Amino acid sequence: MSEKTTALVTGANKGIGYEIAAGLGALGWRVGVGARDRARGEAAVEKLRAAGVDAFGVALDVTDDASVEAAARQIEETEGRLDVLVNNAGVVGGRSQLPTTADLDAVRAAVETNVIGVIRVTNALLPLLRRSPSPRIVNMSSSVGSLTRQAADAGGTGPLSVAYAPSKTFLNAVTLQYAKELRDTNILINAGCPGFCATDLNGFRGVRTPEQGAAIAIRLATLPDDGPSGSFSEDAGVVPW
């Protein structure tokens, strides 16, 4: 079993996920770079190692049972346990998301990756997280998933979205359910919003850098043992559900 704190970040070969891996690696942690595309994942691992991060690749498609099971076996065999899981992998579900003209396949894809994928990965890795003295789970959400902000039509909720935004609302609800089930354990699970970051997910239209977006995940991944569980937050503080 590795003596280092070990984390796995899904969707870590680029964007915010890569910066989360880099940030956790800068703490001296050993970091698994989860990536659907093995070649891109290995390229990210090489780049992280060149920067001094103790990184290793994990071929991981969060929508595929066999891939997730193989990833869990790999981490068990090589690491022995997992201390932190960051569920970062996500998809938008298409550019045009008006409810009345929705592409139902795009909606399904958003839910499959952004919600069911999180459940699939979390459940597969929970046995390894339970071996950690201070396990943490971070679900990367979005403020557009806040029903309070959506109902108020507050700034930052973006365009109409029948796939992406509701999938993040769903993810927030799932995070709460895990927190309730795990309340009598030492596992802390929280949702974090990175803000509107410039990534290929939004055509690089964001106003924040991926490194800035990674900060909330790093904060939630390093919570003290008496930290919150079942929370939803961004850099500025708590996000209303």
Buried (B, 14 or more C-beta within 10 A) or exposed (E): EBEBBBBBBBBBBBBBBBBBBBBBBBBEBBBBBBBBEEEBBBBBBEBBEEEEBBBBBBBBBBBBEEBBEBBBEBBBEBBEBBBBBBBBBBBBBBEEBEEEEBBEEBBEBBBBBBBBBBBBBBEBBBEBBBBBEBBBBBBBBBBBBBBEBBEEEEEBBBEEBBBBBBBBBBBBBBBBEBBEEBEEEBBBBBBBBBBBBBBEBBEEEBEBBBBBBBBBBBBBBBBEEEBBBBBBBBBEEEBEB
